[in-house]
């Protein structure tokens, strides 16, 4: 009878340990789910910010475009007045306008 009680106690202990392990898994799984959700959210935010940066990089700069158009129109006008592209004034003006743009 005593041996049977000892065996029953061992089985109960074993069952309790198994149940304990299984019950511990559920909170860990919930924590893991929360961590995964947070990581997904962070990754999504990073992707959104990267896309925003790329969009900003591709936007044309209206001031730079206006400056370039003005410089080109100036050089075109001087060329139409008969000044050759290798004329010292054209080269100096072109260098100055292009250097200023950078």
N, CA, C and O atoms as a GROMACS GRO file, in nm:
protein
  408
    1UNK      N    1   0.081  -0.119   0.000
    1UNK     CA    2   0.000   0.000   0.000
    1UNK      C    3   0.087   0.126   0.000
    1UNK      O    4   0.059   0.223  -0.071
    2UNK      N    5   0.193   0.123   0.083
    2UNK     CA    6   0.283   0.236   0.089
    2UNK      C    7   0.354   0.258  -0.044
    2UNK      O    8   0.373   0.372  -0.086
    3UNK      N    9   0.392   0.151  -0.108
    3UNK     CA   10   0.459   0.161  -0.238
    3UNK      C   11   0.365   0.221  -0.341
    3UNK      O   12   0.407   0.297  -0.428
    4UNK      N   13   0.237   0.185  -0.330
    4UNK     CA   14   0.140   0.238  -0.426
    4UNK      C   15   0.122   0.388  -0.403
    4UNK      O   16   0.110   0.463  -0.500
    5UNK      N   17   0.120   0.435  -0.276
    5UNK     CA   18   0.107   0.578  -0.247
    5UNK      C   19   0.230   0.653  -0.299
    5UNK      O   20   0.219   0.762  -0.356
    6UNK      N   21   0.346   0.592  -0.278
    6UNK     CA   22   0.468   0.656  -0.327
    6UNK      C   23   0.465   0.667  -0.478
    6UNK      O   24   0.503   0.770  -0.535
    7UNK      N   25   0.420   0.562  -0.544
    7UNK     CA   26   0.409   0.564  -0.690
    7UNK      C   27   0.307   0.669  -0.734
    7UNK      O   28   0.331   0.742  -0.830
    8UNK      N   29   0.193   0.676  -0.663
    8UNK     CA   30   0.091   0.776  -0.696
    8UNK      C   31   0.146   0.918  -0.676
    8UNK      O   32   0.121   1.007  -0.756
    9UNK      N   33   0.222   0.936  -0.568
    9UNK     CA   34   0.282   1.068  -0.543
    9UNK      C   35   0.381   1.106  -0.653
    9UNK      O   36   0.385   1.221  -0.696
   10UNK      N   37   0.459   1.009  -0.698
   10UNK     CA   38   0.554   1.035  -0.807
   10UNK      C   39   0.480   1.075  -0.935
   10UNK      O   40   0.520   1.168  -1.005
   11UNK      N   41   0.372   1.002  -0.963
   11UNK     CA   42   0.294   1.034  -1.083
   11UNK      C   43   0.233   1.174  -1.072
   11UNK      O   44   0.232   1.250  -1.169
   12UNK      N   45   0.181   1.207  -0.952
   12UNK     CA   46   0.123   1.340  -0.933
   12UNK      C   47   0.231   1.448  -0.946
   12UNK      O   48   0.208   1.552  -1.008
   13UNK      N   49   0.348   1.422  -0.887
   13UNK     CA   50   0.458   1.518  -0.900
   13UNK      C   51   0.497   1.537  -1.046
   13UNK      O   52   0.518   1.649  -1.093
   14UNK      N   53   0.507   1.426  -1.116
   14UNK     CA   54   0.542   1.431  -1.258
   14UNK      C   55   0.436   1.509  -1.336
   14UNK      O   56   0.469   1.593  -1.420
   15UNK      N   57   0.310   1.480  -1.307
   15UNK     CA   58   0.199   1.549  -1.374
   15UNK      C   59   0.202   1.699  -1.340
   15UNK      O   60   0.182   1.783  -1.428
   16UNK      N   61   0.227   1.732  -1.214
   16UNK     CA   62   0.233   1.873  -1.173
   16UNK      C   63   0.347   1.947  -1.243
   16UNK      O   64   0.331   2.061  -1.287
   17UNK      N   65   0.463   1.880  -1.254
   17UNK     CA   66   0.575   1.942  -1.324
   17UNK      C   67   0.543   1.965  -1.471
   17UNK      O   68   0.574   2.070  -1.527
   18UNK      N   69   0.479   1.865  -1.533
   18UNK     CA   70   0.440   1.880  -1.674
   18UNK      C   71   0.340   1.994  -1.691
   18UNK      O   72   0.353   2.076  -1.781
   19UNK      N   73   0.240   1.997  -1.603
   19UNK     CA   74   0.141   2.104  -1.610
   19UNK      C   75   0.205   2.240  -1.585
   19UNK      O   76   0.172   2.339  -1.649
   20UNK      N   77   0.298   2.241  -1.491
   20UNK     CA   78   0.368   2.365  -1.461
   20UNK      C   79   0.446   2.414  -1.583
   20UNK      O   80   0.445   2.533  -1.613
   21UNK      N   81   0.514   2.323  -1.652
   21UNK     CA   82   0.588   2.360  -1.773
   21UNK      C   83   0.494   2.413  -1.880
   21UNK      O   84   0.524   2.512  -1.946
   22UNK      N   85   0.380   2.347  -1.897
   22UNK     CA   86   0.285   2.390  -1.999
   22UNK      C   87   0.223   2.524  -1.962
   22UNK      O   88   0.204   2.609  -2.050
   23UNK      N   89   0.192   2.544  -1.836
   23UNK     CA   90   0.131   2.671  -1.796
   23UNK      C   91   0.233   2.784  -1.808
   23UNK      O   92   0.196   2.899  -1.834
   24UNK      N   93   0.361   2.754  -1.788
   24UNK     CA   94   0.465   2.856  -1.805
   24UNK      C   95   0.484   2.893  -1.950
   24UNK      O   96   0.528   3.005  -1.980
   25UNK      N   97   0.454   2.805  -2.040
   25UNK     CA   98   0.472   2.833  -2.183
   25UNK      C   99   0.374   2.938  -2.232
   25UNK      O  100   0.408   3.020  -2.317
   26UNK      N  101   0.255   2.938  -2.181
   26UNK     CA  102   0.153   3.029  -2.230
   26UNK      C  103   0.190   3.175  -2.205
   26UNK      O  104   0.183   3.256  -2.298
   27UNK      N  105   0.231   3.213  -2.082
   27UNK     CA  106   0.273   3.352  -2.065
   27UNK      C  107   0.394   3.386  -2.151
   27UNK      O  108   0.405   3.498  -2.202
   28UNK      N  109   0.485   3.292  -2.166
   28UNK     CA  110   0.601   3.317  -2.251
   28UNK      C  111   0.557   3.337  -2.395
   28UNK      O  112   0.610   3.423  -2.466
   29UNK      N  113   0.460   3.260  -2.437
   29UNK     CA  114   0.409   3.274  -2.574
   29UNK      C  115   0.343   3.410  -2.591
   29UNK      O  116   0.358   3.474  -2.695
   30UNK      N  117   0.268   3.454  -2.489
   30UNK     CA  118   0.204   3.585  -2.497
   30UNK      C  119   0.310   3.695  -2.503
   30UNK      O  120   0.299   3.790  -2.580
   31UNK      N  121   0.413   3.681  -2.419
   31UNK     CA  122   0.521   3.779  -2.423
   31UNK      C  123   0.590   3.778  -2.559
   31UNK      O  124   0.621   3.884  -2.614
   32UNK      N  125   0.612   3.661  -2.613
   32UNK     CA  126   0.676   3.649  -2.744
   32UNK      C  127   0.588   3.712  -2.852
   32UNK      O  128   0.638   3.778  -2.944
   33UNK      N  129   0.456   3.691  -2.841
   33UNK     CA  130   0.364   3.752  -2.937
   33UNK      C  131   0.371   3.905  -2.928
   33UNK      O  132   0.373   3.973  -3.031
   34UNK      N  133   0.376   3.958  -2.805
   34UNK     CA  134   0.387   4.103  -2.788
   34UNK      C  135   0.518   4.155  -2.846
   34UNK      O  136   0.522   4.260  -2.911
   35UNK      N  137   0.624   4.082  -2.822
   35UNK     CA  138   0.754   4.122  -2.875
   35UNK      C  139   0.751   4.121  -3.028
   35UNK      O  140   0.801   4.213  -3.092
   36UNK      N  141   0.693   4.016  -3.085
   36UNK     CA  142   0.683   4.007  -3.232
   36UNK      C  143   0.601   4.122  -3.289
   36UNK      O  144   0.637   4.180  -3.391
   37UNK      N  145   0.490   4.155  -3.222
   37UNK     CA  146   0.406   4.265  -3.269
   37UNK      C  147   0.483   4.397  -3.262
   37UNK      O  148   0.475   4.480  -3.353
   38UNK      N  149   0.558   4.416  -3.154
   38UNK     CA  150   0.635   4.539  -3.139
   38UNK      C  151   0.745   4.547  -3.245
   38UNK      O  152   0.769   4.653  -3.302
   39UNK      N  153   0.810   4.435  -3.273
   39UNK     CA  154   0.913   4.432  -3.378
   39UNK      C  155   0.853   4.461  -3.514
   39UNK      O  156   0.912   4.534  -3.594
   40UNK      N  157   0.735   4.405  -3.542
   40UNK     CA  158   0.668   4.432  -3.669
   40UNK      C  159   0.636   4.581  -3.681
   40UNK      O  160   0.655   4.641  -3.787
   41UNK      N  161   0.585   4.639  -3.572
   41UNK     CA  162   0.551   4.781  -3.573
   41UNK      C  163   0.676   4.866  -3.598
   41UNK      O  164   0.673   4.960  -3.678
   42UNK      N  165   0.786   4.832  -3.529
   42UNK     CA  166   0.911   4.908  -3.547
   42UNK      C  167   0.962   4.896  -3.690
   42UNK      O  168   1.005   4.995  -3.749
   43UNK      N  169   0.958   4.777  -3.746
   43UNK     CA  170   1.004   4.756  -3.883
   43UNK      C  171   0.918   4.835  -3.980
   43UNK      O  172   0.969   4.896  -4.075
   44UNK      N  173   0.787   4.835  -3.958
   44UNK     CA  174   0.697   4.910  -4.045
   44UNK      C  175   0.730   5.060  -4.038
   44UNK      O  176   0.731   5.128  -4.140
   45UNK      N  177   0.756   5.110  -3.918
   45UNK     CA  178   0.787   5.252  -3.902
   45UNK      C  179   0.920   5.286  -3.970
   45UNK      O  180   0.932   5.391  -4.034
   46UNK      N  181   1.018   5.198  -3.958
   46UNK     CA  182   1.147   5.220  -4.024
   46UNK      C  183   1.129   5.226  -4.175
   46UNK      O  184   1.186   5.312  -4.242
   47UNK      N  185   1.049   5.134  -4.229
   47UNK     CA  186   1.025   5.134  -4.374
   47UNK      C  187   0.954   5.262  -4.418
   47UNK      O  188   0.986   5.316  -4.524
   48UNK      N  189   0.858   5.309  -4.338
   48UNK     CA  190   0.789   5.433  -4.372
   48UNK      C  191   0.886   5.551  -4.372
   48UNK      O  192   0.881   5.635  -4.462
   49UNK      N  193   0.973   5.557  -4.272
   49UNK     CA  194   1.070   5.667  -4.265
   49UNK      C  195   1.170   5.662  -4.379
   49UNK      O  196   1.207   5.766  -4.434
   50UNK      N  197   1.214   5.541  -4.416
   50UNK     CA  198   1.306   5.528  -4.530
   50UNK      C  199   1.239   5.575  -4.658
   50UNK      O  200   1.301   5.643  -4.740
   51UNK      N  201   1.112   5.538  -4.676
   51UNK     CA  202   1.041   5.580  -4.796
   51UNK      C  203   1.026   5.732  -4.798
   51UNK      O  204   1.037   5.795  -4.903
   52UNK      N  205   1.001   5.792  -4.682
   52UNK     CA  206   0.988   5.937  -4.673
   52UNK      C  207   1.120   6.005  -4.710
   52UNK      O  208   1.120   6.106  -4.781
   53UNK      N  209   1.231   5.951  -4.662
   53UNK     CA  210   1.362   6.008  -4.694
   53UNK      C  211   1.389   5.997  -4.844
   53UNK      O  212   1.436   6.093  -4.906
   54UNK      N  213   1.359   5.881  -4.903
   54UNK     CA  214   1.381   5.862  -5.046
   54UNK      C  215   1.296   5.958  -5.127
   54UNK      O  216   1.341   6.010  -5.229
   55UNK      N  217   1.173   5.981  -5.083
   55UNK     CA  218   1.083   6.073  -5.153
   55UNK      C  219   1.139   6.215  -5.147
   55UNK      O  220   1.137   6.287  -5.247
   56UNK      N  221   1.190   6.255  -5.030
   56UNK     CA  222   1.247   6.389  -5.016
   56UNK      C  223   1.371   6.405  -5.102
   56UNK      O  224   1.394   6.512  -5.158
   57UNK      N  225   1.452   6.300  -5.112
   57UNK     CA  226   1.573   6.307  -5.194
   57UNK      C  227   1.541   6.324  -5.341
   57UNK      O  228   1.619   6.385  -5.414
   58UNK      N  229   1.429   6.273  -5.386
   58UNK     CA  230   1.392   6.279  -5.528
   58UNK      C  231   1.316   6.406  -5.565
   58UNK      O  232   1.290   6.430  -5.683
   59UNK      N  233   1.281   6.487  -5.467
   59UNK     CA  234   1.209   6.610  -5.497
   59UNK      C  235   1.303   6.711  -5.562
   59UNK      O  236   1.415   6.732  -5.515
   60UNK      N  237   1.257   6.773  -5.668
   60UNK     CA  238   1.341   6.875  -5.731
   60UNK      C  239   1.347   7.000  -5.643
   60UNK      O  240   1.251   7.033  -5.573
   61UNK      N  241   1.460   7.068  -5.649
   61UNK     CA  242   1.478   7.191  -5.574
   61UNK      C  243   1.441   7.307  -5.665
   61UNK      O  244   1.513   7.336  -5.761
   62UNK      N  245   1.329   7.374  -5.639
   62UNK     CA  246   1.284   7.481  -5.729
   62UNK      C  247   1.386   7.595  -5.741
   62UNK      O  248   1.402   7.652  -5.849
   63UNK      N  249   1.454   7.627  -5.633
   63UNK     CA  250   1.553   7.735  -5.638
   63UNK      C  251   1.669   7.698  -5.730
   63UNK      O  252   1.714   7.779  -5.811
   64UNK      N  253   1.717   7.574  -5.717
   64UNK     CA  254   1.828   7.529  -5.802
   64UNK      C  255   1.785   7.523  -5.948
   64UNK      O  256   1.861   7.559  -6.038
   65UNK      N  257   1.662   7.478  -5.972
   65UNK     CA  258   1.613   7.471  -6.110
   65UNK      C  259   1.600   7.611  -6.170
   65UNK      O  260   1.634   7.632  -6.286
   66UNK      N  261   1.552   7.705  -6.091
   66UNK     CA  262   1.540   7.843  -6.139
   66UNK      C  263   1.675   7.905  -6.168
   66UNK      O  264   1.693   7.975  -6.268
   67UNK      N  265   1.771   7.880  -6.081
   67UNK     CA  266   1.906   7.933  -6.100
   67UNK      C  267   1.968   7.876  -6.227
   67UNK      O  268   2.028   7.949  -6.306
   68UNK      N  269   1.952   7.746  -6.246
   68UNK     CA  270   2.007   7.681  -6.365
   68UNK      C  271   1.942   7.736  -6.492
   68UNK      O  272   2.010   7.763  -6.590
   69UNK      N  273   1.811   7.754  -6.488
   69UNK     CA  274   1.740   7.808  -6.605
   69UNK      C  275   1.789   7.949  -6.636
   69UNK      O  276   1.807   7.985  -6.752
   70UNK      N  277   1.810   8.028  -6.532
   70UNK     CA  278   1.857   8.165  -6.552
   70UNK      C  279   1.999   8.166  -6.610
   70UNK      O  280   2.028   8.243  -6.702
   71UNK      N  281   2.086   8.081  -6.556
   71UNK     CA  282   2.224   8.073  -6.606
   71UNK      C  283   2.224   8.029  -6.752
   71UNK      O  284   2.297   8.086  -6.834
   72UNK      N  285   2.144   7.930  -6.785
   72UNK     CA  286   2.139   7.881  -6.923
   72UNK      C  287   2.084   7.988  -7.017
   72UNK      O  288   2.133   8.005  -7.129
   73UNK      N  289   1.984   8.061  -6.972
   73UNK     CA  290   1.927   8.168  -7.055
   73UNK      C  291   2.030   8.279  -7.077
   73UNK      O  292   2.039   8.334  -7.187
   74UNK      N  293   2.107   8.311  -6.975
   74UNK     CA  294   2.212   8.414  -6.988
   74UNK      C  295   2.316   8.371  -7.091
   74UNK      O  296   2.353   8.449  -7.178
   75UNK      N  297   2.362   8.247  -7.079
   75UNK     CA  298   2.463   8.197  -7.174
   75UNK      C  299   2.405   8.185  -7.315
   75UNK      O  300   2.475   8.212  -7.413
   76UNK      N  301   2.279   8.146  -7.325
   76UNK     CA  302   2.215   8.136  -7.457
   76UNK      C  303   2.204   8.275  -7.522
   76UNK      O  304   2.229   8.291  -7.641
   77UNK      N  305   2.166   8.374  -7.441
   77UNK     CA  306   2.153   8.510  -7.494
   77UNK      C  307   2.288   8.562  -7.545
   77UNK      O  308   2.296   8.618  -7.655
   78UNK      N  309   2.394   8.542  -7.464
   78UNK     CA  310   2.526   8.591  -7.507
   78UNK      C  311   2.572   8.518  -7.633
   78UNK      O  312   2.637   8.578  -7.719
   79UNK      N  313   2.539   8.391  -7.643
   79UNK     CA  314   2.575   8.315  -7.763
   79UNK      C  315   2.499   8.368  -7.884
   79UNK      O  316   2.554   8.377  -7.994
   80UNK      N  317   2.372   8.404  -7.864
   80UNK     CA  318   2.292   8.456  -7.976
   80UNK      C  319   2.341   8.595  -8.019
   80UNK      O  320   2.311   8.639  -8.131
   81UNK      N  321   2.415   8.662  -7.933
   81UNK     CA  322   2.470   8.794  -7.967
   81UNK      C  323   2.604   8.782  -8.040
   81UNK      O  324   2.667   8.882  -8.074
   82UNK      N  325   2.646   8.658  -8.065
   82UNK     CA  326   2.765   8.637  -8.146
   82UNK      C  327   2.892   8.606  -8.067
   82UNK      O  328   2.999   8.593  -8.126
   83UNK      N  329   2.882   8.594  -7.937
   83UNK     CA  330   3.002   8.560  -7.860
   83UNK      C  331   3.024   8.409  -7.866
   83UNK      O  332   2.933   8.333  -7.834
   84UNK      N  333   3.144   8.365  -7.905
   84UNK     CA  334   3.170   8.221  -7.915
   84UNK      C  335   3.183   8.159  -7.774
   84UNK      O  336   3.214   8.230  -7.678
   85UNK      N  337   3.160   8.028  -7.762
   85UNK     CA  338   3.168   7.961  -7.632
   85UNK      C  339   3.305   7.971  -7.566
   85UNK      O  340   3.316   7.961  -7.444
   86UNK      N  341   3.411   7.990  -7.647
   86UNK     CA  342   3.545   7.998  -7.588
   86UNK      C  343   3.588   8.142  -7.557
   86UNK      O  344   3.702   8.166  -7.518
   87UNK      N  345   3.497   8.237  -7.573
   87UNK     CA  346   3.527   8.378  -7.542
   87UNK      C  347   3.554   8.388  -7.391
   87UNK      O  348   3.485   8.324  -7.311
   88UNK      N  349   3.656   8.467  -7.351
   88UNK     CA  350   3.693   8.477  -7.208
   88UNK      C  351   3.576   8.519  -7.118
   88UNK      O  352   3.562   8.468  -7.007
   89UNK      N  353   3.492   8.611  -7.166
   89UNK     CA  354   3.379   8.654  -7.084
   89UNK      C  355   3.278   8.540  -7.066
   89UNK      O  356   3.225   8.520  -6.956
   90UNK      N  357   3.252   8.466  -7.172
   90UNK     CA  358   3.157   8.353  -7.164
   90UNK      C  359   3.212   8.246  -7.070
   90UNK      O  360   3.139   8.193  -6.986
   91UNK      N  361   3.340   8.215  -7.085
   91UNK     CA  362   3.400   8.110  -6.999
   91UNK      C  363   3.399   8.153  -6.853
   91UNK      O  364   3.366   8.074  -6.764
   92UNK      N  365   3.435   8.279  -6.827
   92UNK     CA  366   3.438   8.329  -6.688
   92UNK      C  367   3.297   8.329  -6.628
   92UNK      O  368   3.277   8.287  -6.514
   93UNK      N  369   3.202   8.378  -6.706
   93UNK     CA  370   3.064   8.382  -6.656
   93UNK      C  371   3.010   8.241  -6.634
   93UNK      O  372   2.944   8.214  -6.534
   94UNK      N  373   3.038   8.153  -6.727
   94UNK     CA  374   2.994   8.014  -6.715
   94UNK      C  375   3.054   7.948  -6.591
   94UNK      O  376   2.984   7.882  -6.514
   95UNK      N  377   3.185   7.966  -6.571
   95UNK     CA  378   3.251   7.910  -6.452
   95UNK      C  379   3.190   7.966  -6.324
   95UNK      O  380   3.164   7.892  -6.230
   96UNK      N  381   3.169   8.096  -6.322
   96UNK     CA  382   3.115   8.160  -6.202
   96UNK      C  383   2.972   8.112  -6.174
   96UNK      O  384   2.938   8.082  -6.060
   97UNK      N  385   2.892   8.105  -6.277
   97UNK     CA  386   2.753   8.061  -6.257
   97UNK      C  387   2.747   7.915  -6.214
   97UNK      O  388   2.669   7.878  -6.126
   98UNK      N  389   2.829   7.832  -6.276
   98UNK     CA  390   2.827   7.690  -6.241
   98UNK      C  391   2.887   7.666  -6.103
   98UNK      O  392   2.840   7.580  -6.029
   99UNK      N  393   2.990   7.741  -6.067
   99UNK     CA  394   3.052   7.725  -5.935
   99UNK      C  395   2.954   7.771  -5.827
   99UNK      O  396   2.943   7.707  -5.722
  100UNK      N  397   2.884   7.879  -5.852
  100UNK     CA  398   2.787   7.932  -5.756
  100UNK      C  399   2.674   7.833  -5.734
  100UNK      O  400   2.621   7.823  -5.623
  101UNK      N  401   2.636   7.762  -5.837
  101UNK     CA  402   2.527   7.666  -5.827
  101UNK      C  403   2.563   7.551  -5.734
  101UNK      O  404   2.478   7.504  -5.659
  102UNK      N  405   2.688   7.505  -5.737
  102UNK     CA  406   2.729   7.393  -5.654
  102UNK      C  407   2.736   7.438  -5.511
  102UNK      O  408   2.770   7.360  -5.422
   0.00000   0.00000   0.00000
